[in-house]
Amino acid sequence: MMTQNPNLKEFFEDGFYEDHWGWKFTEESSQKQAEQILLLLEAKSGDILDWCGGWGRHSIYFAEKGFKVTLLDFIERYLEKVKKSLGRR
């Protein structure tokens, strides 16, 4: 059975990552990264699994482009943030 490092979970749950790195990710830069990922994969359609997808900064773009996206993350606050972002679009 795999165990999760409690320090890793705490690192992401306490907001440190978002507070100190999240500001670096604009919607425009995230969209550009997502476009580059699709080009690299030569993907035009299909399913995408966004493992450790965080707050969905790439997944939302993929979904808008018509991909079926499954986002996984172990941080509840990120999953809630994705839901709110999807509700605004």
Secondary structure as GFF3:
##gff-version 3
##sequence-region A 1 89
A	DSSP	alpha_helix	6	13	.	.	.	ID=ss1
A	DSSP	alpha_helix	16	20	.	.	.	ID=ss2
A	DSSP	three_ten_helix	22	24	.	.	.	ID=ss3
A	DSSP	alpha_helix	27	41	.	.	.	ID=ss4
A	DSSP	beta_strand	47	51	.	.	.	ID=ss5
A	DSSP	alpha_helix	59	64	.	.	.	ID=ss6
A	DSSP	beta_strand	68	72	.	.	.	ID=ss7
A	DSSP	alpha_helix	76	87	.	.	.	ID=ss8
###
